[in-house]
Each structure stands twice: as C-alpha cells, then as structure tokens.
Amino acid sequence: TQSANAALNSVGGAVIAHGVIVIRASGSTFDALSATCTHQGCTVGYDASAGEIVCPCHGGTYNLSGKVLGGPPPSALTTYTATLSGNILTVKS
C-alpha cells in the first residue's frame, strides 16, 4: 500500500518488501539490494545517518552498492535496478 512505502518519499528513507531493501538515495535515485545478509541470512536495515546498510545480528555493514564494509559477511549483497516512472518504482534483477 502507499502508506507502507511512505518512507521512500524522503531522501534517506528505506523500505523492505519481497526480500529487497529499497533506499531513496537522492531526489529520483533509488538503490535496491537484497535484504538478506550474506553471513547468516538475517534481514538487514538501513542506517541513514551513517549511509550504510547494517545487519543487526552480527554487525555486518555494507555500502549502497552492496560492498561489504565490515563485519563477518563473506560477500556483497545482490543489487537490483530500480527505476522511477511517475509514481511507480520498478525493481528488476
């Protein structure tokens, strides 16, 4: 629903849906990545103040390109293409 995605109205806002975390990086730019940590499968979140994707289970951190910045994750998060057309955001692998 629209209210469930309201966080994406603001830069730095993020939502998780269907195993994907979507983050509004700028006015019309969105980053979309797997929401599953590559370490042990926990669901990651977004720390807007640090600009990093974080895993609450073991402290793994990733940048918005999915690259591992720290902690135990063995590999990067899968990234997806997010495109905005009007008010419809489409995420594709």
MARBA-3410 file (N, C-alpha, C, O; in Angstrom, 1 decimal):
93
0.8,-1.2,0.0,0.0,0.0,0.0,0.9,1.2,0.0,2.1,1.2,0.3 ~ 0.3,2.4,-0.4,1.0,3.6,-0.5,1.6,4.0,0.9,2.8,4.5,0.9 ~ 0.8,3.9,2.0,1.4,4.3,3.3,2.5,3.5,3.7,3.4,3.9,4.5 ~ 2.6,2.2,3.3,3.7,1.3,3.7,5.0,1.7,3.1,6.0,1.4,3.6 ~ 4.9,2.5,2.0,6.1,2.9,1.2,6.3,4.4,1.4,7.2,4.9,0.7
5.7,5.0,2.4,5.8,6.5,2.6,7.2,6.9,2.9,7.6,8.0,2.6 ~ 8.0,6.0,3.5,9.4,6.3,3.9,10.2,6.7,2.6,11.2,7.4,2.7 ~ 9.8,6.2,1.5,10.5,6.5,0.2,10.2,7.9,-0.3,10.8,8.3,-1.3 ~ 9.3,8.6,0.3,9.1,10.0,-0.1,10.2,10.9,0.3,10.3,12.0,-0.3 ~ 11.1,10.5,1.2,12.2,11.3,1.7,13.5,10.7,1.4,13.7,9.5,1.5
14.5,11.5,1.0,15.9,11.0,0.8,16.3,10.4,2.1,16.2,11.0,3.2 ~ 16.9,9.2,2.0,17.4,8.5,3.2,16.3,7.5,3.7,16.6,6.8,4.6 ~ 15.2,7.6,3.2,14.1,6.7,3.6,14.3,5.3,3.0,14.9,5.2,1.9 ~ 13.9,4.3,3.6,14.0,2.9,3.2,12.8,2.0,3.5,12.2,2.2,4.5 ~ 12.6,1.1,2.7,11.5,0.1,2.9,12.1,-1.3,2.5,13.0,-1.4,1.6
11.6,-2.3,3.1,11.9,-3.7,2.8,10.6,-4.4,2.3,9.6,-4.4,3.0 ~ 10.6,-5.0,1.1,9.5,-5.7,0.6,10.0,-6.8,-0.3,10.9,-6.6,-1.1 ~ 9.4,-8.0,-0.2,9.7,-9.1,-1.0,11.2,-9.4,-1.0,11.8,-9.8,-2.1 ~ 11.9,-9.3,0.1,13.3,-9.7,0.2,14.3,-8.6,-0.3,15.4,-8.9,-0.5 ~ 13.7,-7.4,-0.6,14.6,-6.4,-1.2,14.5,-5.1,-0.3,13.4,-4.8,0.1
15.6,-4.5,-0.1,15.6,-3.2,0.6,15.8,-2.2,-0.4,16.7,-2.2,-1.2 ~ 14.9,-1.2,-0.4,14.9,-0.1,-1.3,15.2,1.2,-0.5,14.5,1.5,0.5 ~ 16.2,2.0,-1.0,16.6,3.2,-0.3,16.5,4.4,-1.2,17.0,4.3,-2.4 ~ 15.9,5.5,-0.8,15.9,6.7,-1.7,17.3,7.4,-1.4,17.5,8.0,-0.4 ~ 18.1,7.3,-2.5,19.5,7.9,-2.4,19.5,9.4,-2.6,20.3,10.1,-2.0
18.6,9.8,-3.5,18.5,11.3,-3.9,17.1,11.5,-4.4,16.3,10.7,-4.3 ~ 16.9,12.7,-5.0,15.6,13.1,-5.5,14.9,12.0,-6.3,13.8,11.7,-6.0 ~ 15.6,11.5,-7.3,15.0,10.5,-8.2,15.8,9.2,-8.3,15.5,8.4,-9.2 ~ 16.8,9.0,-7.4,17.6,7.9,-7.4,17.3,6.9,-6.3,17.2,7.4,-5.1 ~ 17.1,5.7,-6.6,16.8,4.7,-5.6,17.9,3.5,-5.7,18.2,3.1,-6.8
18.3,3.0,-4.6,19.2,1.8,-4.5,18.3,0.7,-4.1,17.5,0.8,-3.2 ~ 18.5,-0.5,-4.7,17.7,-1.7,-4.4,18.7,-2.8,-4.3,19.5,-3.1,-5.2 ~ 18.7,-3.5,-3.1,19.6,-4.6,-2.8,18.9,-5.7,-2.1,17.8,-5.5,-1.6 ~ 19.5,-6.9,-2.1,18.9,-8.0,-1.3,18.9,-7.6,0.1,19.8,-6.9,0.6 ~ 17.8,-7.9,0.8,17.7,-7.6,2.2,18.2,-8.7,3.1,18.0,-8.6,4.4
18.8,-9.7,2.6,19.3,-10.8,3.3,20.8,-10.8,3.4,21.6,-10.8,2.4 ~ 21.3,-10.7,4.7,22.8,-10.6,4.9,23.4,-11.9,4.4,22.9,-13.0,4.6 ~ 24.6,-11.8,3.8,25.3,-12.9,3.2,26.0,-13.7,4.3,26.5,-14.8,4.0 ~ 26.0,-13.3,5.5,26.6,-14.0,6.6,25.8,-15.2,7.1,26.1,-16.4,6.9 ~ 24.6,-14.9,7.7,23.8,-16.0,8.2,22.3,-15.7,7.9,21.4,-16.3,8.5
22.0,-14.9,6.9,20.7,-14.7,6.4,19.7,-13.8,7.2,18.5,-13.8,6.9 ~ 20.2,-13.0,8.1,19.4,-12.1,8.8,18.9,-11.0,7.9,19.6,-10.7,6.9 ~ 17.8,-10.3,8.2,17.3,-9.2,7.4,18.1,-7.9,7.8,18.1,-7.6,9.0 ~ 18.7,-7.3,6.8,19.4,-6.1,7.1,18.5,-4.8,7.2,17.3,-4.9,6.9 ~ 19.0,-3.7,7.6,18.3,-2.5,7.7,19.2,-1.4,7.2,20.3,-1.6,6.8
18.7,-0.1,7.1,19.4,1.0,6.6,19.6,2.0,7.7,18.7,2.4,8.4 ~ 20.9,2.4,7.9,21.3,3.4,8.9,21.5,4.7,8.1,22.6,4.9,7.5 ~ 20.5,5.6,8.0,20.6,6.8,7.2,21.6,7.7,7.7,22.3,8.4,6.8 ~ 21.9,7.8,9.0,22.9,8.7,9.5,24.3,8.3,9.1,25.1,9.2,8.8 ~ 24.5,7.0,9.0,25.8,6.5,8.5,25.9,6.3,7.0,27.0,6.2,6.4
24.7,6.2,6.4,24.7,5.9,5.0,25.1,4.5,4.6,25.6,4.2,3.6 ~ 24.8,3.6,5.6,25.2,2.2,5.4,24.0,1.2,5.6,23.1,1.6,6.4 ~ 24.1,0.1,5.0,23.2,-1.0,5.3,23.8,-1.8,6.4,25.0,-2.2,6.3 ~ 23.1,-2.2,7.4,23.6,-2.8,8.6,22.8,-4.1,8.9,21.6,-4.2,8.7 ~ 23.5,-5.1,9.4,22.9,-6.3,9.8,22.8,-6.3,11.3,23.9,-6.1,12.0
21.7,-6.4,11.9,21.5,-6.3,13.4,22.0,-7.6,14.1,22.2,-7.6,15.3 ~ 22.2,-8.7,13.4,22.6,-9.9,14.1,24.1,-10.0,14.5,24.4,-10.3,15.6 ~ 25.0,-9.6,13.6,26.4,-9.8,13.9,27.2,-8.5,13.5,28.4,-8.6,13.4 ~ 26.5,-7.4,13.2,27.2,-6.2,12.9,27.8,-6.0,11.6,28.7,-5.1,11.4 ~ 27.4,-6.8,10.6,28.0,-6.6,9.2,27.5,-5.3,8.7,26.3,-4.9,9.0
28.3,-4.6,7.9,27.9,-3.4,7.2,28.2,-3.4,5.8,29.2,-4.1,5.3 ~ 27.4,-2.8,5.0,27.5,-2.7,3.5,27.3,-1.3,3.1,26.7,-0.5,3.7 ~ 28.0,-0.9,1.9,27.7,0.4,1.3,26.4,0.2,0.4,25.9,-0.8,0.3 ~ 26.0,1.3,-0.2,24.8,1.3,-1.0,25.0,0.6,-2.3,24.0,0.4,-3.1 ~ 26.2,0.2,-2.6,26.5,-0.7,-3.8,26.5,-2.1,-3.4,26.7,-3.0,-4.3
26.3,-2.4,-2.1,26.3,-3.8,-1.6,27.6,-4.3,-1.2,27.7,-5.4,-0.6 ~ 28.7,-3.6,-1.3,30.0,-4.0,-1.0,30.1,-4.1,0.6,29.6,-3.2,1.3 ~ 30.8,-5.2,1.0,31.0,-5.4,2.5,32.0,-4.3,3.0,33.1,-4.1,2.4 ~ 31.6,-3.6,4.0,32.4,-2.6,4.6,33.1,-3.1,5.9,34.2,-2.7,6.3 ~ 32.4,-4.0,6.6,33.0,-4.6,7.8,32.1,-5.7,8.4,31.0,-5.9,7.9
32.7,-6.4,9.4,32.0,-7.5,10.0,32.2,-8.8,9.3,33.1,-8.9,8.4 ~ 31.3,-9.8,9.6,31.6,-11.1,9.1,31.0,-11.5,7.7,31.3,-12.6,7.3 ~ 30.2,-10.6,7.0,29.7,-11.1,5.8,30.8,-11.5,4.8,31.7,-10.8,4.6 ~ 30.6,-12.7,4.1,31.6,-13.2,3.2,31.6,-12.6,1.8,32.5,-12.6,1.1 ~ 30.4,-12.0,1.5,30.3,-11.5,0.1,29.3,-10.3,0.1,28.5,-10.1,1.1
29.3,-9.6,-1.0,28.4,-8.5,-1.2,26.9,-8.8,-1.3,26.6,-10.0,-1.6 ~ 26.1,-7.9,-1.1,24.7,-8.0,-1.3,24.4,-8.0,-2.8,25.0,-7.2,-3.5 ~ 23.4,-8.7,-3.2,23.0,-8.7,-4.6,22.3,-7.3,-4.9,21.5,-6.9,-4.0 ~ 22.6,-6.7,-6.0,22.0,-5.4,-6.3,21.0,-5.6,-7.4,21.1,-6.5,-8.2 ~ 20.0,-4.7,-7.4,19.0,-4.7,-8.4,18.9,-3.3,-9.0,19.3,-2.3,-8.5
18.2,-3.2,-10.2,18.0,-1.9,-10.8,16.6,-1.4,-10.4,15.6,-2.1,-10.5 ~ 16.6,-0.1,-9.9,15.4,0.5,-9.5,15.1,1.7,-10.4,16.0,2.6,-10.5 ~ 14.0,1.8,-11.1,13.7,2.9,-11.9,12.3,3.5,-11.5,11.4,2.8,-11.2 ~ 12.3,4.8,-11.6,11.0,5.5,-11.2,10.4,6.1,-12.5,11.1,6.8,-13.2 ~ 9.1,5.8,-12.6,8.4,6.4,-13.8,7.1,6.9,-13.2,6.2,6.2,-12.8
7.0,8.3,-13.1,5.9,8.9,-12.5,6.0,8.6,-11.0,6.9,8.9,-10.3 ~ 4.9,7.9,-10.5,5.0,7.5,-9.1,5.1,6.0,-8.9,4.8,5.4,-7.8 ~ 5.5,5.3,-10.0,5.7,3.8,-10.0,7.2,3.5,-9.9,8.0,3.9,-10.8 ~ 7.6,2.8,-8.9,9.0,2.4,-8.8,9.1,0.9,-9.1,8.4,0.1,-8.5 ~ 9.9,0.6,-10.1,10.1,-0.8,-10.6,11.5,-1.3,-10.2,12.5,-0.6,-10.4
11.6,-2.5,-9.6,12.8,-3.1,-9.2,13.0,-4.4,-10.1,12.1,-5.2,-10.1 ~ 14.2,-4.4,-10.8,14.4,-5.6,-11.6,15.8,-6.1,-11.3,16.7,-5.4,-10.9 ~ 16.0,-7.5,-11.5,17.3,-8.1,-11.3,18.1,-7.9,-12.5,19.3,-8.4,-12.6
END
